[in-house]
Amino acid sequence: MKYEGLLPIGSVVNLKNVENQPVMIMGYCVRKANQPDRLFDYCGCPHPSGALAPDQTLLFNHAQIQKVLSVGYISETSYVFIPKMEQILAELRQKNVKKEGEPNET
């Protein structure tokens, strides 16, 4: 399944380099506490077990999604929220907040 733009919360995806473990999207626009200059599009948890421990939260970007298995619930509010979140992510990237995997500028 092909999907353009940010996926809604609850979507389930397969990630590149993460074999046999679907991931459910549970949040957007996340930074690592020890790397505040790194920005991730999503945070997720293993599906179907969920986040049973803090170390099971996965941070990843849209480009790391290999396959969309299921698109989460889209409400009327989602049609307003998701484009705003895409705009916020774009603005943060323009302020030199690096996405994970991008080279540092010198």
N, C-alpha and C positions, 0 to 999 in steps of 0.2 A: 504494500500500500504506500503510495506516494503522498506526502503532506507538505505543503508549503507553509512557512511561518512557524511561530511557536506552537507547540502542541499543548492542548489543555491538560490541566491537572487530572491525574487518573489514567492518562495514556500509558500504554505498555509498549516498550520497545526492546529490540535487541541492539546491543552496542557492539561496535567493532572491537575486537580483541577481548571480549568478555563472552566466553563460550557457554552455551547451555544455561544461561541465567537471564531470563527476562527481567527488565527493570521497569518499575512504575514511577512515573513522574509525580513528585509531590511538592515541588516548589520551583521558583524562578530566581534568577539574578543573585547568585550566591558567591560569596568570597570565603576563602580559607582564612581562619583566624591568624595563622602564622604566615600567611602570604596575602596581605590585603590588596596588593597590586594585581592579583589574579582574579579574573571574573569568569564565572561559569554560567551558561544559559539555564541549566537545570540542576536540581538535586533530585535524587531518586532512591528507591529502596528495592530490594529483591522482591520479585513477584513469584508466587503468591504469598510468601511468608510475611512480607512487610518489614519494617524497621524494628527488629527485635533487640538491637543494641546500637549505641551511637556510632560504632565503627562500621556499621553496615550501610551508612548513607554514602551514596555515590554522587560525585560531582562530575558533570559532563556538559559538553557543548553539542549543539544541533548537528554539527558536522560529524560527530562521533556516532550518530545513530545509523546503524546498518539497515534496520528494517522496523517499520511501524507495525506492531501486531494488533493494536487496538487503540482507537482514538477515544479519549475521555469524554465525559459529559460536557456538552456545550450549551450553556444557558444564554438567555438574552444578555445578561451581564457580561458573559464571556466575550461577546462580540464587541463590547466596549473596552473591557479590561485588557485583552490580549494585544490589540494594536497599541495601547498605551504602554504596555510592558515592552513591546518591541521597540518603541520610541525611547524609552528609558535606557534599555540596553545599548542602543545605538549612540545615545548621548554619552553614556559612560565610556564607551569605547573611544569616542572622539576626545575624551579627556585623558587619554593615554593610560587607561586601565586596561591591562593586557588580558587577553583570553588565554587560558591554559594552552600551552603548546606554541604560542607565538614567541618569536625571538624578541629579546629586549633591545630597545633602540639605544644607541650610544651617542 
